[in-house]
Amino acid sequence: MASVSLGMCRSVSVMLINFFKKSYNTDQTAFYAEITETVLLVVASAVLSFTILNPATQIFVPLYLVGSCLGMFSTWRRGSSAFLMCCWFTLMNIWALIQLIIN
């Protein structure tokens, strides 16, 4: 039983490594944009989750905005239909930032 689990973990590890290698080799600029985007969005999500009772909007809204802009950039470069979703997120994050500045 343990050998099956270990073999499956190795197989998944190899698949993940190959996925990231292919992503990097296909478009290095988009790859780095996606990595940066992921870090920013994970941090923004954590900030929102940890401050949910008194949201730290001045921190997570700009992080979400920059992350969604990088998402637009990387999905455009890769020709992904997710570009439309990233555009929507960017527009909503711009609106949120405007609300923060006005209020």
N, C-alpha and C positions, 0 to 999 in steps of 0.2 A: 504494500500500500504506500509506503513512504517513497519507494522508487518511482511510482506513478506521479506522485505530487512533485517530486524533485524534477522529473522529466518534463512535466507540464510547466513548471516555473521557468526552466531553461528555455523551453519553446516560446513562452510568452516573452521572456527577456530578449531572445533573438529577434522576435517579430518587432518589438518596440525599438530595438537598436536599428534594425533595417528601416523601419518607418522614419526615424529621425535622420538617418543617413540619406535616404531618398529625398526627404524634405529639404535638407541642407544642400544636397547636390543639385536639386532642381532649380532652386532660386535662393541664394544665400541671403540676399537683402530681405526678402519676404520672411525667411526663416528667423533672422534676428528680430525683425519687427514682431513676429508672432511670439517669440520668447519674451520680449519686453512687454508686449501687450498682455500676455498671460500673467506675468509677475505683477503688473500694475492692477489688473482686474482682480487677482487673488487678494492682494493687499487691500484694495478698496472694499471687496466683499467682507473681508475679515474685520475691517474698521467698522463697517455698517453693522455687522453681526454683534460685535462686542460693545457697541455703543447704541444699540437699538432703542433703549429707553430714553436716551438723550442723544440722538444721532449727531455724529461729528461731520455734518454736511460740508463744512469748509475743507475737510480732508478728502472724503470719499468721492464727492462730485467731480472735482478736477481730475482725480485719478481715473474715474470711469470715463471722463471725456477724452483724456489722452489715450487711454486704452482703446476706446471705440474708434478714435481717429486712426490709430495704428491698425486696428482691425479692418477699417475701410481700405487702407493702403495695401495691406497684405492680401486681402481677398481680391482686390482689383488686379494686383500683379499676378495672382494665381488664376484669375478668370473664374472665380467661384460665384455661384448664385447667392452665397451668404453675404455678398456685398450689399444687397438690398437691406438685409437685417442690420448690418453694421451701420448703414446710413441712417436707419430709423433710430438706433441706439444713440448715434452721434447727435442727431437733431434733438432728441429728448434730453440728452446730457447738456447740450447748449442751452436749451430752455431752462433746465434746472440751475445752471450756472447764472443765467440772467436773473432768475428769481432770487438767488443768493445775493447777487450784487445789488439789486434793487431794494431788497428788504434787509 
